[in-house]
Amino acid sequence: MDDHVEDEVASPGPDPLLLPPPTLPGVVGVLTDNGDLTRAVHHQARGNRPGNTSIAYDPKVKEFKGFCDAMFSNQSVEVRYLVTPPKVYQFIFYQSHREKRKPGRLKRGESATDREGSFSVSNYRSVMGRYYGKPSTEWLPPTNPLQFQQVNTYKSSLIELHKEQVANNANTFVWNHHIWSCHCIELYKLVKARRNRTKKDNYVEKVDETFSFFKAQGKAQQIEDAIWLKASNRGLRAAYPAIR
């Protein structure tokens, strides 16, 4: 009797990775009853999308798929590119903490779109290695990170990819309830706060430059002495014209 109870307690439950993703009431019904209509509406809406939107989104979708190929290669192709909560968080975290890419000469046959849509595994591991397993007090912030608008474009491109997957009945996750979770919201707040600090720093620099003349009032003698010392290193002939 006791052995039977122990066997029941020790028996493992269903694998959470094999369970279907959660859905909200009514979502499945819309897909089941109107799948052809939802797909048609999505593809028509995509056809009406401005060209500049495609230019901005398509390379980022390509980069996300490269990220999935590198980090989730153990998954089958049918599910590897699905927009899911862990993929979105890792991808957006990486984009918001990496350095801006330096422009360089394109290789023969390479376009700017191809370069923008490429995913670097080595850079991903280098960036994430600064944060994984370390307390936040030891985190090293990027010196020249992506601006908030650029990170927001990555988010928007993933939203569009998710919509396409939902329209094709391939993804049942709901963006605002399952994917863009409280963790993503906190990450977004961090990026916004960083933007505000950058704006403040830039504002101080601009104010200092604009009002530098007024700050110099009453310091004419110090300025003249400094100019004289700097110019006199090149000889007195150069010093006199410098202080005129």
Secondary structure, DSSP 8 states (H G I E B T S, - for coil): -HHHHHHHHHS----GGGS-----TTHHHHHHHHHHHHHHHHHHHHHTS-HHHHHHHHHHHHHHHHHHHHH-TTS-HHHHT---HHHHHHHHHHHHHSB--------TT--HHHHHT---HHHHHHHHTTTTTS-GGG----SSB--HHHHHHHHHHHHHHHHHHHHTT-----IIIIIS-HHHHHHHHHHHHHHHHHHHHHHHHHHHHHTHHHHTTT-HHHHHHHHHHHHHTT-HHHHHHHT-
